[in-house]
Amino acid sequence: MAELGVEVPGLALANPLMLASGVQGGTAAALHRVAASKCGGLVSKSIGPDAREIYPGPVCVEATDSVVLNAMGLPNPGVESFTEMMSQNEFSKPMLVSIFGPDSETVADIAKKMEAAGATALELNLSCPHSKPGSRALIVGQQPELIKEYISAVKQAVGIPVYAKLTPNTAQVSLEAGAALEAGADGVSLINTV
Ligand SMILES: Cc1cc2nc3c(=O)[nH]c(=O)nc-3n(C[C@H](O)[C@H](O)[C@H](O)COP(=O)(O)O)c2cc1C
């Protein structure tokens, strides 16, 4: 059998295939189902400070041939509910918890709570392309200075590895990646939805 194990900062994975942050990572049942597959690790749905409902449907449409548009609206159960779920469940695969928030202080606070609840690592969602137009959630991932502010705040708050999830909606993604690494990110996740 080929040896597919990989190590990246803070994570030893049986193989390099991981669940991407999204609809299969929002509940304990779904995460256990994915963990039971042969994946190397899990990434949760992005979790923010408060519960958010999904947008009224349709949230996924085929716009033209081979072009699918999706906009879920970052639905999630909120940090309190998600940490309670984490403390009641043990997952058989390393668990990166994806987090987001309206400002760096809020995200750092969520990060602390996720670490205390047992997250193996964090993925900071700086990039969701369909959060409210004009909101900071969209702007952060396109502005190296804001990326640095968010990553620094989270790195100061926790001891577990922090990954920066970047947006493809930029002219030169190496600028945002460089800012994240300069601020102390342990790695980058490429990329959010095109
Ligand atoms: C329905 C849906 C929900 C998603 N939710 C999240 C999310 O909560 N947080 C996040 O960082 N990325 C989210 N993503 C982005 C995916 O994690 C992934 O980065 C993106 O789909 C690009 O990978 P792909 O080209 O293989 O689809 C979502 C994508 C889809 C299609």
The ligand as an SDF file (V2000), in Angstrom:
LIG
                    3D

 31 33  0  0  0  0  0  0  0  0999 V2000
  -22.6400   25.3260   -0.7710 C   0  0  0  0  0  0  0  0  0  0  0  0
  -21.2750   25.8030   -0.3770 C   0  0  0  0  0  0  0  0  0  0  0  0
  -21.0530   26.2460    0.9280 C   0  0  0  0  0  0  0  0  0  0  0  0
  -19.7870   26.6890    1.3110 C   0  0  0  0  0  0  0  0  0  0  0  0
  -19.5790   27.1420    2.5740 N   0  0  0  0  0  0  0  0  0  0  0  0
  -18.3460   27.5980    2.9470 C   0  0  0  0  0  0  0  0  0  0  0  0
  -18.1050   28.0840    4.2570 C   0  0  0  0  0  0  0  0  0  0  0  0
  -18.9670   28.0970    5.1370 O   0  0  0  0  0  0  0  0  0  0  0  0
  -16.8610   28.5390    4.5510 N   0  0  0  0  0  0  0  0  0  0  0  0
  -15.8370   28.5400    3.6350 C   0  0  0  0  0  0  0  0  0  0  0  0
  -14.7200   28.9620    3.9740 O   0  0  0  0  0  0  0  0  0  0  0  0
  -16.0340   28.0600    2.3810 N   0  0  0  0  0  0  0  0  0  0  0  0
  -17.2580   27.6080    2.0190 C   0  0  0  0  0  0  0  0  0  0  0  0
  -17.4560   27.1220    0.7530 N   0  0  0  0  0  0  0  0  0  0  0  0
  -16.3080   27.1040   -0.1920 C   0  0  0  0  0  0  0  0  0  0  0  0
  -15.6550   25.7220   -0.2620 C   0  0  0  0  0  0  0  0  0  0  0  0
  -15.0830   25.3470    0.9810 O   0  0  0  0  0  0  0  0  0  0  0  0
  -14.5270   25.6960   -1.3220 C   0  0  0  0  0  0  0  0  0  0  0  0
  -13.5010   26.5830   -0.9380 O   0  0  0  0  0  0  0  0  0  0  0  0
  -15.0180   26.1290   -2.6800 C   0  0  0  0  0  0  0  0  0  0  0  0
  -16.1980   25.4180   -3.0200 O   0  0  0  0  0  0  0  0  0  0  0  0
  -13.9410   25.9130   -3.7720 C   0  0  0  0  0  0  0  0  0  0  0  0
  -13.6470   24.5620   -3.9350 O   0  0  0  0  0  0  0  0  0  0  0  0
  -14.2430   23.7500   -5.2160 P   0  0  0  0  0  0  0  0  0  0  0  0
  -13.7820   24.5250   -6.3990 O   0  0  0  0  0  0  0  0  0  0  0  0
  -13.6430   22.3880   -5.0820 O   0  0  0  0  0  0  0  0  0  0  0  0
  -15.7370   23.7650   -5.0530 O   0  0  0  0  0  0  0  0  0  0  0  0
  -18.7190   26.6780    0.3630 C   0  0  0  0  0  0  0  0  0  0  0  0
  -18.9590   26.2090   -0.9420 C   0  0  0  0  0  0  0  0  0  0  0  0
  -20.2080   25.7890   -1.3180 C   0  0  0  0  0  0  0  0  0  0  0  0
  -20.4250   25.3280   -2.7490 C   0  0  0  0  0  0  0  0  0  0  0  0
  1  2  1  0
  2  3  1  0
  2 30  2  0
  3  4  2  0
  4  5  1  0
  4 28  1  0
  5  6  2  0
  6  7  1  0
  6 13  1  0
  7  8  2  0
  7  9  1  0
  9 10  1  0
 10 11  2  0
 10 12  1  0
 12 13  2  0
 13 14  1  0
 14 15  1  0
 14 28  1  0
 15 16  1  0
 16 17  1  0
 16 18  1  0
 18 19  1  0
 18 20  1  0
 20 21  1  0
 20 22  1  0
 22 23  1  0
 23 24  1  0
 24 25  2  0
 24 26  1  0
 24 27  1  0
 28 29  2  0
 29 30  1  0
 30 31  1  0
M  END
$$$$
